[in-house]
Amino acid sequence: MIKILSRALFFSAAIILTVSGCKQDLGEDNSLTLGEYRKSGMPDPDKTWHSHDFSLANAVLEDIKSKNPKQLPIKESAKSGLVFKRMLSVENMIFLHDPSIPDGQKLSQAEYYLRVCENWIRLYTLEEEGEQYYHRELTDVYLFGLEITHIMLEINERPQNSDRFDESVNEIDPIQSIYLSGLFNLLREQSNASQFAEEDHEILTGQIIQSITQNRSWMDDAMLGDLKQALQMNVENASSNDIKAKYQELLASL
């Protein structure tokens, strides 16, 4: 098994979901209005959020969940969709476009957003009668984490960063390790097929395949061997023949 960082960050094994279904109806919206969230102390979703805004938003939403778990912001909601969109917006990562910030510092700051993802996963994990209520939101949070690791890989692969990691010590690049940790845990989550709706599975599968294809070039034989095992589990537990066929095609290409 490849050596990966013990902290799986946004896909930490400590928060693996073990639920048996999907509850939220697309037409059901129990979330609060933007005004009600603001009254509770929520940062303005029309503005870029910084670290203190995320801390405040998490505290506000934890309090709301403790009182009524179904009042969290939800995806594409007329009432709360703007808040949910801000929670997962790459636009918050304004440091990425600041040339005065060294790449090493940018990578460290990006890791902070993976910890934000961990918070959102914990927040939106809600079982009701053995079923997962916020499956659509969790799907987007997982994919946001995957997007952040792609950003980190892009920074890490810049020519000026070629000497950041000494391959001669025969260890995996730490940034690649973060990516693989997230990818393997996401594949494991998806293999627990019942926790996502079919639409969620289609979205996850497409993004996972695209991600693996994009990063295949730097994976060595040991990484690919582990990846093939993980993909085979998803083939065996695929929620549809279409998803099974897509993963089988990917496996054949590796």
N, C-alpha and C positions, 0 to 999 in steps of 0.2 A: 504494500500500500504506500502511496506517495506520502511524503512528509508535508503536512499542511499546518497552518497556524492553529493553535489550540482554540483561539477565539474565532468562531465561524461568523462573527459579526451579525449582519442582518438576517442570517439564516441559522442562528444558534440552535444547536440540538436541544437546548433547554426549553425552547419554545416551539418544538415540533407539534403540529396540530394533530390530534387523534380524534377526529370527529367522523360522523357517519353520514353526513348529508349536507344539503344546502337549503337554507330557509328563506332568505330574503326575496320577496317578490318585487320585481322591477316597478310595479305600480304602487308599492307600499312605501310611504315616506313619513317616518316618525321623527325625523330630525327637526332641530329647531330652526328658526329663521335667523338670518344674519344679525338682525338687531338683538335677538335674544342671546346669541353667542357673544356679541360685543358687550352686552350688559353683564355677562358672566366674567368678562375680563379677557376675551379672546382678542389677540392682535388683529389689526386690520388686514384682511386678505387681499386688499387692493395694493398693498405695499410689500416690498421685499422683506422677508423675514431673516433675522439674524439669530445667533445662538440663543440669546435671551428670549427672543420671541418663541422659539421652539420649546424652550423650557416652560414658558408661561402657557403656551397652547396645550402642552401635555398635561400640566397641572389642572387647567380648566376642564379639559376633556375627561380626565380621570375622575374629577369631581362630578361631572355630568353623568358619566357612566355609573358611578356608585349610586346615583339617585334613580336614573332611568337608563338602562343599558342600550335602549333602542333610539336614543336621541343624539347619537354621534353623527357628524357630517357624513353624507353618503355621496357616492359618485353620481354625477349628472343630475343631481337634485336641483329643482328650481329654488328651493329654500337654502340649501347648504352646500351645493356643488362647488361654489366659489371657494369656500373654506377648504374643502377636501382637495381641490386642485392646487391651492397654495401650499398645502401640507406636503405635496409630492412634486413641487415645481423645481426644476433645475435652475430656473431663473434666480432662485435664492442664493445660488452658489456664485455670487458675483466676483469672488476672489479669483475664479478661473481666468478672468479676463484682465487681471491686474498684472502688467509686466514687471512691476516692482516686487512682487511676491515670488520668492524662489520656489522651484518645482517641489522640492522636498517639503516645504511648508504647505503647499497646495495639496499634496498627498495626505498630509496629516489632517488638514481641514476636511478633506473629502471623507476620511474615516469617521469624522464626527457625524456626517450625514448617514453613514451606515448604522451608527448607534441610534440616530433618530428613527431609522427604519425599524430597528429592534423595538423601540418604544411603540411605534404605530402597530406593529404586529401584535404585541401584547395587548394594546388597547382594543384592537378590533377582533381579538379572539373571543368569541361569544357563542357558547353552546346553548341551545334551547331544545329540550326534548331529544337530546342526542344529535342535533343538527347544527351546522354552522350558519349563523345569521348573516355575517358580513363577508361572504365569500367573494363578492365582486371587488370590494375594497381591498381585501387581503391580496387578491391577485395583482392589483395595481401596485400595492406596496412592495411585493416581491419583485416585480418587474422594475420598479424604481431603484431598488437595491442593485439589480443587475446592471441597470444603466449607469449607476455610480461607479461600479467596478470597471465598466468599459472606459469611463472617463479616466479612471486611475491608470488603467493599462496604457491609454494613449499618452498620458503625461510621462509615464515610466519609460515608454519606448522612444521618446524624443532623443535625437542624436547626442545632445549635450548631457543626457543622463546615462549614457552607455557605460560609464564607469562607476555608477552608483552601487552595483552589485557585482561581487567577485564570483564568477561561475566556477573558478578553480577549486573552491572549497566543496564542490559537489553537493550543494544544497539548492533548493528551489528558490527562485526570486520571491521575496516577501509579497510583492504586489500580485504576482501570478498566483501565489498561495492564497491570498485573500479572494481572488476571483474563483479559483477552483473550489475553495471552501463553500462559497455561496452557490456555485453551480451544482456541486454534488448534493448539497442539502436541498436545493430547489428540486432537483430530480427525485430525491427521496420523498419530498413532500408531494410531488405530483403522482408518485406511484401509489400513494394513499388516495386512490381515485375518488372515493366518495366525498372528499372534503371540498371539491370544486364542482361547479356546474359544467355542463358540456361546453358551453361557450367559453368558460374560463380555460378549460383544457385546450381548446383550439388556440386561444391567444397565447397561453404559456408554451405550447408546443412550437408554434411558429417562432417565437422569440428565442427559445432555447436553441432550436436548430440554427437560426441565424447567428446566434452568439458563438456556438461551437464552430461553425463554418468559418467565421471571422477570425477565430483565435487558434484554429487547428495548426497553423504553421509553426508555432513555438512549442507545441506539446511534444514531449519525448515519448518513447515507447512505453515507459512505466505509467505515465499519465494517461496515455491512450488506452492502455490495458484496463486501468481502473474505470475510465470513462465508458468503455464498452460494457463492462459489467453493470454499471449503473443504468446505462441505456437499455440493456437487456431486461432489467427489472421493469422498466417502464413499458417495454414491449409486452411483457407477460401480464402486466396490470393495466394495459391501455383501456380507456373508457369507450373506445370505438375502433372499428376496423381501419378507419381513415388515419387516426393517430398512430395506430400500430404500424401501418404501412409507411408512414412518414419516418418513424423512428427506425424501422428496418432498413429503409433506403439510406438514412444517415449512417447507420452501423456499417452497411456495405461499403460506404465511401471512406471509412476511417482506416 
